[in-house]
Amino acid sequence: MTAAAPINAAIAAHRFGLGEPRLEALGADPAAWLRQQIGPGDAPVGGPFASAAEALAAYAEQKVPVSELLAMPGQPSGAPEFELRDIVNTDLESRLATAVTTRRPFAERLVLFWGNHFSVSINKGPVRGLAGALEREAIRPHIAGKFETMLRQASMHAAMLRYLDNNSSTGPHSPAVVRLARKGVSQERRKKAATGLNENLAREIMELHSLGVAGGGGAYGPWGGYTQADVTAFAAVLTGWRAYDPPRDGQATFFDAHWHEPGPKAIMGKNYPEGPQALDMVIHDLAVHPGTARFISTKLARHFVADEPPVSLVDKLARTFGDTGGDLAAVYRTLIDAPESWDPALRKLKAPEEFAITSLRLLGLDGQQLAKSKDSALAALGQRPHTAPSPAGWPDKADEWLGPDALWKRVEWSQRVAERVGDRVDARAAARASLGPRLSESTYQQIERAADAPQALVLLLMSPEFQRR
């Protein structure tokens, strides 16, 4: 083992992974330990899980009597298999349990990263029950594939279509609108039946999921490269893509030509035909655009290395992204191989969910041993899974999580953990084994001088070396 290996093991475990109880588990080559984890995400722990179609059926059951639901054409026989409340709770429990127990923490961190990148919130009623399905169906299988594939799968998932209102997006000249006009339906009634073009999904795919904010990027740019007219044209391409409840013939997502805007559309200087085939063409061009390479590379570098990552690192990642057509496995290998990624400075603050996960992994707990709530009290920490405050997801910079109230909530959470398991944990030994050379002498002395074992555990969990990575 080289002289740098001990500190690199700590960096690999905490910066790239989700913390390890013992650094020796990484072996002699921490970078190799990370490379071996590149691939699809783990199968989620728990279940049984509802597919997007099953979640839509459960959502529909809440709105209409079962007798009416079963009489609807194109539906499978029998009542929906899942209760919506059970779907939501199972998804929450599984997300935490999978992260806490995985033996591939780098891969699981990538699942969490991309789940936040393609964020949806169950606080919006029509998305309830679908957030977990999006992670299982659109994120986990594709975290180490082509970015284009994940962009397509996530953007057209039922959860995203409903979260960003594409179900109500109507082509102004679509067959459905024309038919209503021919029938002499009043303009007021037509507005109720066809709400018009909705640009939410188009804008967020471009601004949040691929190209970045138009004109943004600063030292990391250029991002964007599109105009408002491009957003409007892309919204027209997306008309007709819908996710109804209950699902149609068991399909969660489908193209309904009745609501699609006819005619060609021009986006960023290129013409696309009408019809469903245009979607894949636009997604491909967005995925391989240089602005996307820089935007995604900036987000990855920010998440793993620093709130203001080195421009040199972003350059390397963007170059690999562009040269490989968005091969994410190659981008991760570049991230691992870059010297900038191994700067020992503690530049990243753990977000609340990450703090809870790494704490539970350190203690060998599964979450439900600590709290009656399905999310192990993450709501009290301010980051209940699947409830991000906006389509931009949860913030990934320290200043968003450093308020006095937020820090006090971490103290309270740590105290609850210590009350339950503190007497069974030697905090001094745990600190040495998990943090290794990152553990400062002053922090170790504070832990050693604690009044009792629970207080010692609180001091470990709240130490700068554990809070930051």
Residue pairs with C-beta under 8 A, 6 or more apart in sequence:
1 28
4 342
5 28
5 29
5 30
6 23
6 436
6 437
7 344
7 436
7 437
7 438
8 30
8 31
8 342
9 23
9 24
9 26
9 30
9 436
10 23
10 435
10 436
10 437
10 438
11 30
11 341
11 342
11 344
12 26
12 30
12 31
12 33
12 34
12 106
13 19
13 20
13 23
13 26
13 30
13 105
13 434
14 358
14 435
14 438
14 469
15 304
15 305
15 341
15 348
15 469
16 34
16 105
16 106
16 109
16 304
16 336
16 341
17 34
17 105
17 106
17 109
18 99
18 102
18 105
18 108
18 109
18 354
18 357
18 358
18 361
19 105
19 357
19 358
19 361
19 362
19 434
20 26
20 105
20 361
20 434
21 361
21 362
21 363
21 364
21 430
21 433
21 434
22 433
22 434
23 433
23 434
23 436
24 433
26 33
27 33
31 336
31 337
34 106
34 336
35 333
35 336
37 104
37 105
37 106
37 107
38 106
38 107
38 144
38 329
38 332
38 333
39 107
39 144
39 329
40 107
40 140
40 141
40 142
40 143
40 144
40 145
41 107
41 108
41 110
41 111
41 139
41 140
41 141
41 143
42 98
42 102
42 104
42 107
42 108
42 111
42 140
43 140
44 94
44 95
44 98
44 132
44 135
44 136
44 140
45 94
45 97
45 98
45 101
46 90
46 93
46 94
46 97
46 98
47 90
47 94
48 90
49 87
49 90
49 91
49 94
49 132
49 133
49 136
50 58
50 81
50 82
50 87
50 90
50 129
50 132
50 133
51 133
51 137
51 252
52 130
52 133
52 134
52 137
52 157
52 158
52 159
52 243
52 247
52 252
52 253
53 158
53 247
53 250
53 251
53 252
54 80
54 81
54 82
54 87
55 82
55 84
55 87
55 128
55 129
55 130
55 133
55 158
55 252
56 129
56 130
56 158
56 243
56 244
56 245
56 246
56 247
56 252
57 69
57 75
57 80
57 81
57 82
57 245
57 246
57 247
58 80
58 82
58 83
58 84
58 87
58 129
59 84
59 126
59 128
59 129
59 130
59 245
60 69
60 80
60 245
60 246
61 69
61 79
61 80
61 84
61 246
62 84
63 245
66 79
69 75
69 79
69 80
69 246
70 77
70 78
70 79
72 246
74 248
74 249
75 246
75 249
76 250
80 246
82 129
84 128
84 129
87 128
87 129
87 132
88 122
88 128
88 129
88 132
88 386
89 374
90 132
91 129
91 131
91 132
91 133
91 135
91 385
91 386
92 132
92 374
92 375
92 384
92 385
92 386
93 367
93 368
93 374
94 132
95 132
95 135
95 385
95 386
96 356
96 357
96 360
96 367
96 375
96 376
96 378
96 385
97 366
97 367
97 368
98 108
99 105
99 108
99 112
99 357
100 357
100 360
100 361
100 365
100 366
100 367
101 366
102 108
105 361
107 143
107 144
110 143
110 144
110 332
111 135
111 139
111 140
111 143
112 353
112 354
113 300
113 303
114 139
114 143
114 150
114 154
115 134
115 135
115 139
116 388
116 393
116 394
116 396
117 208
117 209
117 299
117 393
118 134
118 138
118 139
118 150
118 154
118 155
118 160
118 209
119 388
119 390
119 391
119 392
119 393
119 394
120 127
120 130
120 131
120 134
120 159
120 160
120 163
120 386
120 388
120 391
121 127
121 131
121 163
121 386
121 387
121 388
121 389
122 128
122 129
122 130
122 131
122 386
122 387
123 387
124 162
124 163
126 162
126 163
126 167
126 245
127 159
127 162
127 163
130 157
130 158
130 159
130 162
131 159
131 385
131 386
132 386
133 157
133 158
133 159
134 154
134 157
134 158
134 159
134 160
137 153
137 157
138 150
138 153
138 154
138 157
139 150
139 154
142 149
142 150
142 153
143 150
143 328
144 328
144 329
144 332
145 327
145 328
145 329
146 287
146 325
146 326
146 327
146 328
147 287
147 292
147 296
147 321
147 326
147 327
147 328
148 283
148 284
148 287
148 288
148 325
148 326
150 328
151 205
151 209
151 210
151 283
151 286
151 287
152 279
152 280
152 283
154 160
154 209
155 201
155 205
155 209
155 283
156 241
156 253
156 279
157 243
157 252
157 253
158 243
158 247
158 252
158 253
159 243
160 166
160 201
161 167
161 201
161 241
161 242
161 243
161 253
162 243
163 391
164 200
164 201
164 204
164 391
165 198
165 200
165 201
166 198
166 200
166 201
166 238
166 239
166 241
166 242
167 242
167 243
167 244
168 195
168 198
169 195
169 196
169 197
169 198
169 199
169 201
169 235
169 238
169 239
169 259
170 176
170 177
170 194
170 195
170 196
170 197
170 198
170 239
170 259
171 177
171 197
171 236
171 239
171 240
171 259
171 260
171 261
171 262
172 196
172 197
172 261
173 261
173 262
173 263
174 194
174 239
174 240
174 258
174 259
174 260
174 261
174 262
175 257
175 258
175 259
175 260
175 262
176 193
176 194
176 258
176 259
177 190
177 194
180 189
180 190
180 193
180 194
181 190
185 193
194 259
197 232
197 235
197 236
197 239
197 261
198 235
199 231
199 232
199 235
200 391
201 235
201 238
202 231
202 232
202 234
202 235
202 237
202 238
203 231
203 235
204 391
205 234
205 286
206 214
206 226
206 230
206 231
206 234
206 286
207 213
207 214
207 224
208 391
208 392
208 393
210 286
210 287
210 289
210 291
210 292
210 295
210 296
211 223
211 224
211 225
211 226
211 286
211 289
211 291
211 292
211 295
212 221
212 223
212 224
212 291
212 292
212 294
212 295
212 298
213 223
213 224
214 223
214 224
214 225
214 226
214 227
215 222
215 223
215 224
216 223
216 224
217 223
217 224
217 291
217 294
217 295
217 298
219 311
220 294
220 297
220 298
220 309
220 311
220 314
221 291
221 294
222 291
222 294
223 291
223 294
223 295
223 298
224 291
225 268
225 289
225 291
226 267
226 268
230 267
230 268
233 265
233 266
233 267
234 265
234 267
234 282
236 261
236 265
237 261
237 265
237 267
237 272
237 278
237 279
237 282
238 279
239 259
239 260
239 261
240 255
240 256
240 257
240 258
240 259
240 260
240 261
240 276
241 253
241 254
241 255
241 256
241 276
241 279
242 253
242 254
242 255
242 256
242 259
243 252
243 253
243 254
248 254
255 276
257 275
257 276
260 274
260 275
260 276
261 274
262 274
263 274
264 271
264 272
264 273
264 274
265 271
265 272
265 274
265 278
266 272
267 282
267 285
268 285
270 285
272 278
272 281
272 282
286 292
287 325
287 326
288 322
288 325
288 326
290 318
290 322
292 321
292 326
293 318
293 319
293 321
293 322
293 326
294 314
294 318
296 317
296 321
296 326
296 331
297 314
297 317
297 318
297 321
297 331
298 309
298 314
299 396
300 317
300 331
300 335
301 309
301 310
301 313
301 314
301 317
301 335
302 308
302 309
302 396
302 397
303 348
303 396
304 335
304 341
304 348
305 313
305 340
305 341
305 343
305 347
305 348
306 343
306 347
306 348
307 347
307 348
307 396
307 397
307 398
307 399
309 340
310 340
312 340
313 335
313 338
313 340
313 341
316 334
316 338
317 331
317 334
317 335
317 338
319 334
320 327
320 330
320 331
320 333
320 334
321 327
321 331
324 330
324 331
335 341
344 438
346 438
346 464
346 465
346 468
346 469
347 468
348 398
348 468
348 469
349 398
349 401
349 402
349 467
349 468
350 358
350 467
350 468
350 469
351 383
351 394
351 395
351 396
351 401
352 378
352 381
352 382
352 383
352 401
352 406
352 409
352 410
353 378
353 381
353 383
353 385
353 394
355 381
355 410
355 461
355 467
356 367
356 376
356 377
356 378
356 381
356 413
358 466
359 414
359 417
359 461
360 366
360 367
360 370
360 376
362 430
362 434
362 466
363 417
363 421
363 425
363 430
365 421
367 376
368 376
369 420
369 421
370 376
370 377
370 416
370 417
370 420
370 421
371 377
371 416
373 379
375 384
375 385
377 413
377 416
378 384
378 385
380 409
380 412
380 413
381 406
381 409
381 410
381 413
382 401
382 406
382 409
383 394
388 394
395 401
410 461
410 462
410 467
411 458
411 462
414 457
414 458
414 461
414 462
415 454
415 458
417 457
417 461
418 453
418 454
418 455
418 457
418 458
418 461
419 454
421 457
422 452
422 453
422 454
422 455
422 456
422 457
422 458
423 453
423 454
425 453
425 457
426 453
427 447
427 450
427 453
427 456
427 457
427 459
427 460
428 444
428 447
428 448
428 456
430 457
430 460
431 439
431 443
431 444
431 447
431 460
431 463
431 465
431 466
432 439
432 444
435 465
435 466
438 465
439 465
440 464
440 465
443 459
443 463
443 464
443 465
446 459
446 463
447 456
447 459
447 460
447 463
448 456
450 456
450 459
460 466
